[in-house]
Amino acid sequence: MTFVAALDLASVTVFALTGALVASRAQLDVVGFIFLACLTAVGGGTLRDVLIGRSAFWIADPAVLAVAAGAAIIVFFTAHLLESRYRALIWLDACALAVAVPAGVGVAINAGLGWPVAMLMGMITGCMGGLMRDVVCNEVPLVLKQGELYVTAALAGALAAVALQALGQDGALLACAGVTFILRAGSILFGWRLPVYRPRPPRDGLR
C-alpha cells in the first residue's frame, strides 16, 4: 500500500467515526449509522476521483466500505459511553480533515495534475464528506460554522504541500497534515477566527 493510499484509508476510518457519531446524535438505527458513516467516509474522495476522471477509490477497493461499516457498528454500541459526543465529533473531524487533505493533494499530484488542481482536490477530499454528513442530518455544517478555520485550514495545508513539493522538499504531505490540524485545533481551542461579513446599518433610516 502506498503512502497516499494509506492516508485515504485513514481518512475513511476517522470520517466514518464522525458520521456514526452524528448518527448517534440523530438517534438512527444501525443501518442509518452504516449509511451515514459510509457517506461521510467516501463522499469527499468520490467527488475528487470523479472530477479528475478516475474510478472512485472505494470501487477499486470495496474493503474500504467494510472499514467504514465496521467503524459505524463500533460507534453504535459505544457512543453512549462518551461524556460529550459533540466534543468527540469535532476533534475526530479535525483529525480526519488533517488526514484527508494531504490524501487529496497526493492523489492529484500522482495523477500529474497542476498545483491549483492539487490544492482544490485536497480541499474537496477534506471538506465534502463532512458537509454531506451534516446536510443529510439537518445539522449546521462544521465547514460553514461562522468564521471558524475549517476550509481555511484545508486551504493552508494544501498550499503548504504544493509549495514544498514545488521546492523539491521531502515531507510535503506530512507538513500539509500538520498545518491543517494546527489551524483547525487552534480554532477549536483558542477561538481562532476569520473576520465575517457584517452589514452596515442603513443610512438615514433607509433600507
Phi, psi and omega in degrees: 000130179286165180297320179294319177296323177295321176298316178302315181295320178296319180293323176301313183297311185287320177295326176298320177299319180293321178299318180292325177295320176296322177298324178292324177292331178271357178057050178274167175277179187296326177294321176297322176301311183295317179300311184291323178297315180293319178300314181293319186292321187249355185301307182294316180294325178294313179299318177303310184295321178297318183293327181265003171080032176236163179296141178304137188301330182279343173285320177293330181220085183298345178300337177302319180294325178295322177297314180296318179295319178298319177298321180296317181294320178300314180294325179304322183266351185236351185302327182293345181278346182281136179292320178221104181291328179292320178298316177298322181298311185291328179283320175297320178297321178297318178296317180297319179300317183291340177267321186289323182299309177296330176298314179296318178297317181297319178299316181294318179296317179295334178278000177080021182273157182288170186294325178298319179292320179300318178297316181295321179294326175296316180294318180296315180299322183281329191255329192286326179297314178294325177296315177300317179304310185289323179295316181299324181267010175059038175252156175294119184300135177302327182294341183248009179300137192305114173076351184292150178277099177232289174298324178298318177297318178296317179298315181295319178296316179296320178297318178299320181296310184290329179293314179293324177297317180296328180276358179074023181273145175283159174077024182298318182287326176293320176297321177302312180298318181295313180298315181300313183291319182299316181293318180293318179295321178297324178294322181287314187278318190246002177073025177301131184219159166263152175300142178249158181292130175236114180295140178285146177297146180296147180275142175053032176075005180272146178244000000 
